[in-house]
Structures are given as structure tokens and as C-alpha cells.
């Protein structure tokens, strides 16, 4: 029996030693370290969670039926990812697991793009989310003020409408309510 730690275990030990001012992720057998989000990035993610949390997570003024989490640590096969905001349909996650790393892939993920993470989010992380069967993906970019919406179809991402500026939109999978994009960009 081989008791030697796996490469992922070694990388995870390195990840746990990182200082609190960075975020570590393991993707494709590599450790990626990113700075903590800038304020505009954090504002967009926070506002999005607030906008969706009441009606979809808590069921206040909306249909409910979701668990919405900020920056959960996802343990998906050998990869460890930390999306900005994620959501699970309650029928798939009726109770929150009491763990650091959630092994159940979300139904929806939102990555807020920044110059230091955009390439990683668009390439490697999107590929992992597709492999794991995440059904919906949003990419929010606070600089050009855009929301890109994707749906997983036949193992690949189908691009749905891209929304811009301060428009009010209905975007999958949360089309039951109108989302005010301007709230994400307010300074």
C-alpha cells in the first residue's frame, strides 16, 4: 500500500499555507494564486449575491428554491476552485454540508472578471465547470459593465445574450425576476 501523499494533497497543503490576502485554486494539477479582489470586483459580487439571495435563496419576493453562496471552495475531482458566487438548486442540496470543500458541483456559477483572473476564469475554470456539469455560468465584468450568460449544452458552453450597462435583464437560470445590472456597478 502506498501512503505517499498525492500531488493534489501536496498542492492542497501549499494552498492551506497561503496568506489571507490571496486566493488559491488547484486546476489541472497546478496551484494558481490570485490577489484578493479589488473593491469594484467585490462590490459586483456582493451586490449580485444580495440581488439573487433574497428572492432565490430566502424566497423573499421570489420563487426560492436555491442555495446561494459567496466564494465557496469547490472540490471537483482533483480540482479546487473558488468561484465568486455559486448556486445549487435546493432539491440537489437540501442541507448545507458541514465541510470546507463542497464536492457537489453547483447548478450555477458566477465569476467576476478582473485583469489578474480573467484568462484563468475564461479558459481553465470554464472547462472544469463544463466537465463537472455546471448548467449555467455567468461572467460579470465591472469595467465594461457586462454580464455574459452561458448554458451548458452537450458538454460545451452555448453563449446566450450578453447584457450591458444599467439594463434590467432576465437571465438564465434566474429569469423569474428582473435583475438591475446598474446595482452591480454602483460606486
C-alpha positions as CSV (number, residue, x, y, z in Angstrom):
1,X,0.0,0.0,0.0
2,X,1.3,3.4,-1.0
3,X,0.9,6.0,1.8
4,X,2.8,8.8,-0.1
5,X,0.7,11.9,-0.4
6,X,-0.8,12.5,-3.9
7,X,0.2,15.6,-6.0
8,X,-3.2,17.1,-5.2
9,X,-2.6,16.6,-1.4
10,X,0.8,18.2,-1.7
11,X,-0.7,21.2,-3.6
12,X,-3.6,21.5,-1.1
13,X,-1.1,21.6,1.8
14,X,0.6,24.5,-0.1
15,X,-2.8,26.2,-0.7
16,X,-3.6,26.0,3.1
17,X,-0.3,27.8,3.9
18,X,-1.2,30.8,1.6
19,X,-1.7,34.2,3.4
20,X,-5.2,35.5,3.8
21,X,-4.7,38.3,1.2
22,X,-4.7,35.8,-1.7
23,X,-7.0,33.1,-3.1
24,X,-5.5,29.7,-4.1
25,X,-7.0,27.3,-6.5
26,X,-5.8,24.0,-7.9
27,X,-6.7,23.5,-11.6
28,X,-5.2,20.8,-13.8
29,X,-2.6,19.8,-11.3
30,X,-1.3,23.4,-10.8
31,X,-1.7,25.8,-7.9
32,X,-2.9,29.3,-9.0
33,X,-2.6,32.2,-6.6
34,X,-4.6,35.3,-7.2
35,X,-4.8,38.6,-5.2
36,X,-7.9,39.2,-3.3
37,X,-10.5,41.1,-5.4
38,X,-10.3,44.8,-5.9
39,X,-13.3,46.8,-4.5
40,X,-15.2,47.1,-7.8
41,X,-14.9,43.3,-8.2
42,X,-16.0,42.7,-4.6
43,X,-18.9,45.2,-5.0
44,X,-20.2,43.5,-8.1
45,X,-20.1,40.0,-6.5
46,X,-21.7,41.3,-3.2
47,X,-24.5,43.1,-5.0
48,X,-25.2,40.1,-7.2
49,X,-25.4,37.9,-4.2
50,X,-27.8,40.4,-2.5
51,X,-29.9,40.7,-5.6
52,X,-30.3,37.0,-6.0
53,X,-30.1,35.9,-2.4
54,X,-33.4,37.4,-1.2
55,X,-35.7,36.1,-3.9
56,X,-34.0,32.9,-4.8
57,X,-32.2,31.7,-1.6
58,X,-34.6,33.0,1.0
59,X,-37.7,33.1,-1.1
60,X,-38.4,36.8,-0.3
61,X,-40.3,38.3,-3.2
62,X,-39.3,35.4,-5.4
63,X,-39.6,31.7,-6.1
64,X,-36.9,30.5,-3.6
65,X,-35.5,27.0,-4.3
66,X,-31.8,27.9,-4.3
67,X,-28.8,27.9,-2.0
68,X,-26.6,30.9,-3.0
69,X,-23.0,31.1,-1.5
70,X,-20.2,33.6,-1.8
71,X,-16.8,32.2,-2.6
72,X,-17.4,28.6,-1.7
73,X,-14.4,26.2,-2.0
74,X,-15.4,23.6,-4.6
75,X,-13.6,20.2,-4.6
76,X,-14.4,18.9,-8.0
77,X,-12.4,15.7,-8.8
78,X,-8.7,16.8,-8.5
79,X,-9.5,20.5,-8.9
80,X,-10.1,23.0,-6.1
81,X,-11.9,26.2,-7.3
82,X,-13.3,29.3,-5.6
83,X,-15.9,31.0,-7.7
84,X,-17.2,34.4,-6.7
85,X,-20.8,33.3,-6.3
86,X,-22.4,29.9,-6.8
87,X,-25.9,28.4,-6.5
88,X,-27.3,25.0,-6.1
89,X,-31.0,24.1,-6.6
90,X,-32.4,23.0,-3.2
91,X,-33.5,19.7,-4.5
92,X,-29.9,18.8,-5.2
93,X,-28.6,20.4,-1.9
94,X,-31.4,20.2,0.6
95,X,-28.9,20.9,3.5
96,X,-25.6,22.7,3.6
97,X,-22.8,20.2,4.1
98,X,-20.6,20.8,7.1
99,X,-17.3,20.8,5.2
100,X,-14.7,23.2,3.9
101,X,-14.8,21.9,0.3
102,X,-18.1,21.2,-1.4
103,X,-17.9,18.2,-3.7
104,X,-21.3,18.7,-5.3
105,X,-20.9,20.8,-8.4
106,X,-23.1,23.9,-8.4
107,X,-26.0,24.4,-10.8
108,X,-24.9,28.0,-11.5
109,X,-21.6,29.8,-11.1
110,X,-20.7,33.4,-11.5
111,X,-17.1,34.6,-12.0
112,X,-16.5,38.3,-11.7
113,X,-13.6,39.1,-14.0
114,X,-10.6,41.1,-13.1
115,X,-7.3,41.7,-15.1
116,X,-5.4,39.2,-12.9
117,X,-8.0,36.3,-13.2
118,X,-9.9,36.8,-16.5
119,X,-7.8,34.4,-18.5
120,X,-7.9,31.7,-15.8
121,X,-11.7,32.2,-15.4
122,X,-12.4,32.0,-19.1
123,X,-10.2,29.1,-20.1
124,X,-9.3,26.6,-17.3
125,X,-12.2,27.3,-14.9
126,X,-14.9,27.3,-17.6
127,X,-13.5,23.9,-18.8
128,X,-13.7,22.4,-15.3
129,X,-17.3,23.7,-14.8
130,X,-18.3,22.2,-18.1
131,X,-16.7,18.8,-17.3
132,X,-18.5,18.8,-13.9
133,X,-21.9,19.5,-15.5
134,X,-22.5,23.0,-14.1
135,X,-25.6,24.0,-16.1
136,X,-25.3,27.8,-16.1
137,X,-22.3,30.2,-16.0
138,X,-22.2,34.0,-15.7
139,X,-19.2,36.1,-16.4
140,X,-19.5,39.6,-14.9
141,X,-17.0,42.3,-15.8
142,X,-17.4,45.5,-13.8
143,X,-15.0,47.6,-16.0
144,X,-17.0,47.4,-19.3
145,X,-20.2,46.7,-17.2
146,X,-21.2,43.4,-18.9
147,X,-22.9,40.2,-17.9
148,X,-22.2,37.3,-20.2
149,X,-24.6,34.3,-19.8
150,X,-23.8,30.7,-20.8
151,X,-25.7,27.5,-20.7
152,X,-24.1,24.0,-20.8
153,X,-25.3,22.0,-23.8
154,X,-23.9,18.7,-25.0
155,X,-20.8,19.2,-22.9
156,X,-20.0,22.7,-24.2
157,X,-20.9,26.3,-23.5
158,X,-23.7,27.9,-25.5
159,X,-23.4,31.7,-25.4
160,X,-26.7,33.4,-24.5
161,X,-27.2,37.1,-24.6
162,X,-24.6,39.5,-23.2
163,X,-26.2,42.3,-21.2
164,X,-24.6,45.7,-20.7
165,X,-24.6,48.9,-18.7
166,X,-27.6,49.6,-16.4
167,X,-30.2,47.5,-18.2
168,X,-32.8,45.5,-16.4
169,X,-32.5,41.9,-17.5
170,X,-33.9,38.4,-17.1
171,X,-31.0,35.9,-17.3
172,X,-31.0,32.1,-17.0
173,X,-31.4,30.4,-14.6
174,X,-32.8,33.4,-12.6
175,X,-35.2,34.7,-15.3
176,X,-38.1,34.6,-12.9
177,X,-37.1,38.1,-11.7
178,X,-35.6,41.1,-13.3
179,X,-32.1,41.9,-12.3
180,X,-31.0,45.5,-12.2
181,X,-27.4,45.5,-13.7
182,X,-26.8,49.0,-12.6
183,X,-26.8,47.8,-8.9
184,X,-23.6,45.8,-9.7
185,X,-21.7,48.8,-10.9
186,X,-22.8,51.5,-8.4
187,X,-19.9,53.3,-6.7
